[in-house]
Amino acid sequence: MREDYRVRVTVKFSQDKSKVEVKSEAYYRIGNNWIIGSDTALLQTLKTDIMGTIGRVTR
């Protein structure tokens, strides 16, 4: 949607599928440079959605 903002999300399940690790990186472009940060609101929404799908409660 926006050319100056992008987010990458990584979801990692443990081998026995008892744990889920979710990480996100947000990038905002200023001029020709990308600044890395985090989008905490998006990360919380993703965690809630993923946990709801697999039937767990977020911590």
Secondary structure, 3 states (H helix, E strand, C coil): CCCCEEEEEEEEECCCCCCEEEEEEEEEEECCEEEEECCHHHHHHHHHHHHHHHCCCCC
